[in-house]
Amino acid sequence: MKPGMLHHIELYVSNLSASLEFWGWLLETLNYQPYQSFTGGQSWKLNDTYLVFVEAEEAYKTPPYHRKQIGLNHLAFHAASRTQVDLITEALRAKGYQILYQDQHPYAGGPDYYAVFVEDPDRIKVEIVAPTKA
């Protein structure tokens, strides 16, 4: 553990089952391991950081989340390689998720920035970034 590193992130979601289907596969692809499971929630951990997903109470599901409103815009994760970004991209497509910025993919972040951008079931933007070339 290094002081200042993230300990955990907790996200409230509108449909836990749909979110776990998206996030479980993605996080395990990025080497996270299932961590905690409890009524209404699940977490995955990598090293000292974990992500928790909890279904929001019905009274708090409206208005729905939108990444362009005040609050979280997106979460970005390191990929091991460009090949891993490509494999994740193809798996996301096969699962029916729409790749964002398709007309610029995989260089939507710039000519030296290789990544895939997608939205989770609640439209939280997720970014998977390949290492920069040496």
Buried (B, 14 or more C-beta within 10 A) or exposed (E): EEEEEEEEEEBBBBEBEBBBBBBBBBBEBBEBEEBEEEEEBBBBBBEEBBBBBBBBEEEEBEEEBEEEEEEEEBBEBEBEEBEBBBBBBEEBBEEEBEBBBEEEBBEBBEEEEBBBBBBBBBEBBBBBBBEEEE
